[in-house]
């Protein structure tokens, strides 16, 4: 599966990596998340398989998210374990897993 990578930053300037199945998948990302990301820019694309080694995330998790909703978000931050909570300020119980 082809995977597109976009890079940006949270309001607190933590790096954000958005994995997409296609450019059209940008339209599927919730508005509250889009508003929380600054300077989102295309970085590169690659062939993603469940066995591929990725940094800080399981390739199988990314493949599953891309198949189910078309996108996966990774925030590089040691300050928050719930990435959606970090971006939206909501509690993890109210939000789907990124």
C-alpha positions, -999 to +999 in steps of 0.1 A: +000+000+000+013+035-008+016+058+021+019+095+020+036+114+048+028+150+057+047+168+085+036+196+107+036+208+143+012+211+172+005+244+188+033+235+213+056+228+184+057+190+188+064+173+155+033+158+139+034+131+112+002+124+092+001+091+073-024+091+045-036+064+021-041+090-006-041+128-009-080+127-009-078+113+027-070+148+039-107+155+036-115+128+062-094+143+090-116+159+117-116+197+116-105+200+153-074+181+144-067+201+112-070+233+132-045+220+158-018+213+132+005+241+119+025+241+087+013+208+074+035+200+043+040+169+021+072+151+029+074+119+010+057+086+001+067+050+005+054+014+001+039+004+035+035-032+045+026-046+080+062-059+083+079-026+076+098-010+105+086+025+113+098+049+139+078+051+171+047+032+157+038-002+146+034-006+108+005-029+114-013-002+134-008+023+106-020-002+079-051-009+100-059+029+105-053+036+068-076+008+058-103+018+082-103+056+079-076+066+054-053+084+079-031+079+110-016+107+131+016+104+151+027+132+175+062+131+188+059+142+224+069+128+257+044+150+276+012+132+266+003+096+260-031+104+245-023+121+212-058+132+205-061+147+239-029+167+233-043+181+200-079+188+210-078+191+248-105+164+253-102+134+275-091+101+260-123+083+270-143+106+246-121+101+216-112+074+191-077+061+191-055+078+165 
